[in-house]
């Protein structure tokens, strides 16, 4: 990191401080061609559709990034009016920094040979699309740029990946979409 770069501490929903580089470089940004930020996630990507992961693309990976991690979760489970847990939908880690996107319906090995998937709260080692029991839920897609690769158990949970990432985050990007069964 150059002396001209500034740092900014961000506090996401779950209280972990994330360090973001600002100043001389472009911020890490995450987008999907399937839905807009704060927009509705199409049915195709949910339990009521094909239940495939949406396409994602990013830019602005900070210098010094050795790997990327993607965590998709729902903080509104089981009911947005009375949330009790953060439900994990997808955990992908050790994505090489040279990779700039994930194709629709991709598994970790299709992203890159070194990429790995963790276990979600559906007890699957894959994407588990939105499937809210009641109300409109928010789904946060968070991409983390890390200064290391993660040496984790075979299929770690979101909580295990978040613990392993602590003090290794160079930047983060977030995309939020919503879904309600109709």
C-alpha positions, -999 to +999 in steps of 0.1 A: +000+000+000+014+034-009+019+062+016-007+082-003-034+056+002-058+062+030-077+036+050-113+036+061-129+012+086-163-001+076-188-018+100-210-042+081-242-056+096-225-082+118-201-059+136-168-069+121-145-040+112-134-042+075-105-022+062-111-006+028-085+011+007-095+045-005-077+073-023-054+063-052-073+031-063-107+023-075-130+008-048-139-029-050-173-031-067-197-061-071-225-063-096-249-088-112-265-086-146-295-105-132-306-079-107-298-043-096-285-033-062-315-033-038-336-049-066-356-081-066-337-113-073-354-131-102-373-163-094-349-184-116-322-181-088-345-192-060-360-224-046-391-216-067-371-215-099-340-233-112-321-226-079-289-216-097-265-189-086-268-156-103-240-142-125-217-119-106-189-096-117-164-074-098-137-048-104-113-027-083-095-056-066-069-039-043-032-044-049-018-071-027-049-093-029-040-130-028-075-144-028-112-134-028-140-149-008-178-146-014-204-150+013-241-148+005-264-145+035-299-135+047-300-116+080-339-116+080-344-153+088-369-167+095-392-136+095-380-101+086-404-088+113-386-109+139-352-121+126-334-147+148-305-158+127-283-151+097-289-178+071-260-187+049-267-194+012-233-197-004-197-196+007-169-196-019-133-188-010-097-189-024-109-173-056-078-161-074-076-122-077-072-126-115-108-139-117-133-111-123-167-129-125-187-159-117-210-173-144-246-181-137-250-215-120-212-219-115-197-242-089-164-234-073-143-256-096-159-238-126-148-205-112-111-216-108-094-249-099-082-235-065-116-220-055-134-239-028-170-240-015-181-240+021-212-255+037-243-234+037-272-235+062-291-259+038-263-283+047-252-282+010-217-275-004-232-253-032-255-224-039-288-225-020-311-199-034-335-176-016-364-195-001-379-173+026-407-189+047-425-155+051-421-119+039-395-101+018-360-110+028-327-092+020-298-112+005-263-098+009-236-108-015-203-098+001-170-101-017-139-099+003-103-092-010-079-110+013-041-107+017-039-145+021-054-177+009-075-195+035-064-229+049-098-241+061-115-274+068-129-294+039-162-274+038-162-246+063-193-227+074-198-190+069-188-184+106-156-204+101-147-184+070-155-151+086-132-161+116-104-171+092-107-138+073-103-117+104-073-093+100-068-103+064-094-082+046-080-056+022-114-045+008-150-055+006-179-050-018-216-056-013-246-063-035-280-066-019-311-081-035-345-090-021-369-119-026-404-128-014-422-160-024-452-152-046 
